[in-house]
Amino acid sequence: MENKSKQMAKIACAALEEKKAEDLKVINIEEVSVLADYFIITSGTNKNQVQALVDNVEEALGKAGYQAKQVEGYQTANWILLDYGDIIIHVFDSENRLFYDLERIWRDGKSISVEEL
């Protein structure tokens, strides 16, 4: 049986793709951090899409029995962080994604494709 974090990441990615998430990246950080197993980073084109992406993820993971431990940034929607413990999802608007460049910060993690999950 596959592990819980991988299953959660799959569900989250499917929910993001359903709402046309842009430039979806999955980084396996198991080896480099105790924070989580996976970082999922994506962006939306505007505030409404960013919030819709987050809503869809929360709904999909909720149906699977997973609740976010913490959600930050929903109102402003320029960077929404969803903390599910084993996976952390970052949904940005395009501008803030470039600015914070999490992919660079977490480059020690292993980038994997959604298909590899």
N, C-alpha and C positions, 0 to 999 in steps of 0.2 A: 504493500500500500504506500502511496506517495505521502510525503510529509505534509503537515498542515500548512506550513508557510507557502509551499509550492502550490498547493491547491488554492489557497487564498489569492496568491499572485495571479493564477490563471483566471479566476473569477473576476478579479479586478480589471485585468487587461481586456477581457471579453467585454465587460461593461463599458470600459473607456472606448474601445474600438467601435462599439455600437453607436456611440454618440460622436463619432468622427474625431477622436483625439488626434492631435498632431504630434508627429515625431515621438512616438511612444518608445521609451527606453526602460529596460529592466537591468538592474545591476545587482548581482549577487554579492553581498557584503559579509556573508557568514565568516569568511576567513579574516576580515580586516576590522570588524567591529562587533561589539556586543549589543549595539542598539537594536539590530534587527537582522533578518536573513536577506531580505530583498528591499531595495529601493525601487519604486516605480516612479518615473519622471515623465511628464507629458505636458502639453499645453493646449489651450483653446484660443480662439481668435478674439473673443471678447468676454466681458464679464458674465453675460448670460450663458455662453457656452461653457465657461469654466465652472459655473455653478451647476449646470446641467450634467457635466461630466461627474462632478462630485456626488450629486444626488443619485445618479445611476449606479455608481460604485457602492454607495451606502445601501441602496436598495438591494442590489445583487448580493452583496456580502451579508446583509441582514437576513435575506431569505435563506442563506446557507448557514445561518446561526452565528455569524460573527458581528460583533458590535465594535465600533471605533472606541478606543480608549480616550482619544482626544481629537478634536477637530479645531484647527486654528485658521483664521483668515477668511472665513466664509463671507462675511459682509463686504469687505473690500474686493475680494476675489481677484487680487493680482498674484497671490500665491496662497493656495489653500493646502494645508498639510493635514493628512489623515493618518493618524497613528493607530495601527491595528496590532501593535506589539511585534509580531513576527514580520510584518511588512509595513513599510511606511510609504505612503503615496503622496507625491508632490504634484499638484496641478497648478500650472502657471499661466499667466497671459504671456504673449510672445516676448514683450519687452523685459519683463522681470526674469524670464527664463534665461535670456542672454546675460542679464546683469549678474545673477547669482551663480550661473554656470556650475550647477551641482555635479554634472558629469565630470568636469575637470577635477573638482574637489575630491570626488570619490573614484578617481581613476585607478586606484589600487584594487578596487572591487572588480569583479569579472562581469563584463557586459555580456548579456545573453539575449538572444532574440525571443520574442513572445512564443514562437513555435517550439523553442527548446524547453520551455517550461514543462 
